[in-house]
Amino acid sequence: DTAVSQTPKYLVTQMGNDKSIKCEQNLGHDTMYWYKQDSKKFLKIMFSYNNKELIINETVPNRFSPKSPDKAHLNLHINSLELGDSAVYFCASSQRGTGTYEQYFGPGTRLTVT
Amino acid sequence: AQSVTQPDIHITVSEGASLELRCNYSYGATPYLFWYVQSPGQGLQLLLKYFSGDTLVQGIKGFEAEFKRSQSSFNLRKPSVHWSDAAEYFCAVGAEGTASKLTFGTGTRLQVTL
């Protein structure tokens, strides 16, 4: 029954590795997002997809590549992981055109790069 | 570009006391304003939102917030805090036309003493 789910919840890996985080929403929303929360709890948007089309791409290194196979899924692949990538990554979803714009967040994935 | 300031990094209140968390935003037009709460190790939960109309909005868990355009503020209040309210609180702003992009404040950590 989880509205926005992410896997894995925890991810520990070494520098230089490639990893993926998966996100799924069952709310029927057409827009999904990835946010990064750093060690100081600051939340910053990374990407947003609407109907599988990239609509927001903040200044994120191109080692980060989002992929949206369908409206309900938005995955995040990270190449050549660096220490600075350690953070909590949140997926979120919303429905455009409803005038409400509220976003629903997943539980987060804590990525630790050693 | 929109921005959000939460001047208080950390607030401690006694259980049963009233609470006010401050939020100031910067945006030239009508903002869309949100308060989210993040419990330890959890994702973000929407407490309340403001888009238009009545400037005093009610949310879940007994929270309310008041939009004051003249002060560019959207402060969160609760008349009587419960120990379970201890969490991190985030104010966010979305701009009309780009409301799918939320800009978050740095958060206020609320500690509740018994």
Interface residues (C-beta under 8 A of the other chain):
Chain A: V4 T31 Y33 K40 K41 F42 L43 K44 I45 S48 N50 I55 I56 F90 A92 S94 R96 G99 T100 Y101 E102 Q103 Y104 F105 G106 P107 G108
Chain B: Y32 F34 Y36 Q38 Q42 G43 L44 Q45 L46 K49 F51 E88 F90 G94 A99 S100 K101 L102 T103 F104 T106 G107 R109
